[in-house]
Amino acid sequence: MSDGPPQKQARMATPKTLELRKLRLMTAIKTPYTADGNVDLPAFDRLVEHQVANGVEALIVGGTTGEGHLLSWAEHLFLIAHVKAKFGDKLAIVGNTGGLCTGEAAVATRKGFAAGMDCSLLINPYYGKTSAKGIVMHLENGLKYGPAIIYNVPGRTGQDIKPEIIMQIAGHEHFVGVKECMGHERIAELSSMGVACWSGNDEQCHESRHKHGAVGVISVTSNVVPGLMRKLMHEAPNDALDAQLQPLYTWLFTEPNPIGVNTLLMQLGVCEPVFRLPYTFTSHTAREDRRVCRCSRTPTSSMC
């Protein structure tokens, strides 16, 4: 275990915080668009209904996959309010209200809870990197409003939230856990210290869940095959199914996310072929990959 500053005096976690720590499968839900570029609520609702029908327990709204960074705050908060009002009795709503600017993220988080979200997703400052102390203070400004999952994705932020930083906020009453993208070893380390972790890497989530102590996964792939991802998270270890899905994982993440999942959901007829730049579609060759077509077939005709 890494050496570092001692954990701040722990407070009793709230009942809601404890409840959220039990969730195994959360989908980083895609935001679809209409031909005029606005959010396509009917298509969004159909996608959410498919998640509910296949046992997904929570949605990340406006995450990287949901292109929260391309939504206006008005669109982002409206989408949180909409999905909470329509589906809030069926699954938990996690709003990605973190960001680079501490003040802006705090305001968005406060408004997200006012709109009804159950939990926030908070990220460390990207591009404008700060010190370890600055990361702690930045995250605490969001934690004070309600339950929060901390998102550690150095590949996007350029800065790792190391375990010694996590342990400084782990005693906060609203600290739910970490979406961790640093792999099995980091998940095992944090889990051994009592931190709830969700894998942020779909291709590793089965092993992280069953061998390294992860609670579950925050998944992109579950936009497409939620039922299969639920099997990986809720049932006994299934190496055969995990192996079957590896080509799909590879295809989805060959281009930076969410290019792959956007393209595939459009091919499956789930949403219109409308992108917000800078995202575009995958290559023609990739779109004709038959292995992916087989992996992504589901029992629900609207997804085929």
Steps between C-alpha positions, in 0.01 A plus 500: 500500500630848412617727780328836528314742721266339755132469416289784632285405796227277365137595526219250485404444137142599422244225429486612135877479472497145636218401263690626195807296593304182427435573131674259264405613149480864401475611138671812374198577287529644149332831414328470159420796273231593250578609145504865611764425765281516811478225762267225375287421805288222342817315392657562840194362677498187286865440582434547872199267486728233351743554788224462757365187331843339517573569864730802489500659845617855429574744219784748465332797331717738299822307556772473237286246313197725538706795371436718802795714394314576174167577668409842631435505874134564418486181288701305757285592799180458300605146405570417866158636602326320213647155566447533875135596454431220252722216623612597848289232665673231292870584524743744660594818314862613516564841346844578364518848650874514565737707293817702465378814677431439869237771531315397185504132603368587846212702356416225249508237775270702723258550210525132405383396845224762482395337170472165676819306432596239760875540467761709325805389300794724585827524308831663586594815305621415151730717287533748790667241724545577868678363808386205710360746755321685220339176377370427851356850540350489149321170569384605847321795341276252320474241777332744734178498292426128503628151414783493247705249302852622424614439141868419451592491131858625452482421128258791465599732787876455482518459879453196720293521819728281706375283788649734760284779358189281497556403862491866603137524387391137555362583844261764367135414566420546129797306359354205309812365331715522188453433132854376443669476161850406621439127482489193721792583729359841596151358554642227722699757701203730557263212571738366764469837676121480502434726199214401270633487142336467162711405203512767233645253248241269348757255368633448855177523699425127529840423651495816713160401639573135573873501584604847613220627722309737271136554591410511133542708186399835355461378146485631145435158349179460701342760272504220242482173697376586851371151570837340431682757711259427783588131476870585532438712809226310684554134421786261568825557310447434131829500311335375182257793482778744585709358215202519264464872570868590459471569123211737571703682767792531259276637226326751725825646631727491195399862441471733802173448687216576420568472125457122497184474708344796315563331166377157610178631655432690178561183296259312725231763440490614861565863407538725200842525328562844645828595670615803692851592400775427571356146496434327172439143378740207476647385170298311240714192558429506872128544442494179292674285763275192528647391835360814659162448338480155663611626843256790503184307413248510782158342556334843470409570138536876541869446578564283197 
